[in-house]
Amino acid sequence: MYSSFIDPASVTYETEDLGFGISTKFPTAPDRAMELRYSIFTTKIKADSNATDYELLLAGTDTISVIGHSLIIDKRNSKFKPSRGYNLNF
């Protein structure tokens, strides 16, 4: 879970982010694994009274939901102190 509030002095709006994400990873073979992940977050932009037209257009709330996956291939000779091999994550 994460939360962020930004009110920079160089602009006339403030941004607030609130979100949550989870993931799980499970082996599919001795040297392969699959990772599944999901996150959802909401961004709220609030324009000040002296904001420009562009900043007023930015104002509002956006909610984004993301689903993803990764295939992990680990051909290293040791997970803790490898001296050869490779670890691919796509």
N, C-alpha and C positions, 0 to 999 in steps of 0.2 A: 504494500500500500504506500502511496506517496502523495504528497501535497506540496504545492509551491505557490507563493504569492510574490508577484513582481510589480513594482511601481517605480520605474526608472524616472529620473528627473528630466531626461531629454525628450520625453513624449508626454502627451496629455491623456493617457489612458492607463489602466492597471489590468493585470492579467492574473487570474487565479486558476491553477490546475489541480485536479483531484482525480486519482486513479487507483487501479488495482490490477495486479497481474499474477498469474499462476503458471507453473510449468511442471511437466513430469518427463522423465527419461527412463526408457526401459531397453534392455538388450534384445537384439534380434538375432545375433550370432556372437561367437566369442570376441570378434574384433569389430562389431558393428552395433549401433544403437539408434533408436529413434527418439527424438525429443518433440513433444507437443506443448504448445503454449497458447495462452489466451490473455488478453488485457483489454481493459475498458477504461477510458478516461474522459473527463469533461473539462473543457476549457471555457472559462467565462471572461470576456473582455468587457470592461466598463469604461466608457469614454467620459472624460471630464466635461464640464460645461463650456470650456473654451477650446474644445477639440476641433481639428480640421475636418473637412468633409470626408476625407479618406479614413481618418480615425473613427468617425461616426459610422462609416460602413463596416469597419472591423468589429464594432460592438455587437455583442450577443453571446450566445452559448452554443458550443459545438460539442457533440458527444461522438467519440470514435471507438469502435470495437474492432479488435484485431485478433485473428486466428492465424497461427503459424506452425510450421514443423521444420525439423532439421534431420538430416541423415548424417550420422557421425561414423567415420571409418578411422579406426585407431590401429595402426600397424607398428607402433613403437615397441621396442623390446622390453620396456618397463614404463609403467604409468608414473612412477614417482621419481626415477632418475634415469631417463632414457639416454642412450648413447647412439642409437640409430633408429630409423623408421620415420613415420610421419603420422600426423593426425589431421584428417580432413573433416570439415564441418560445412555442409551445404544445406 
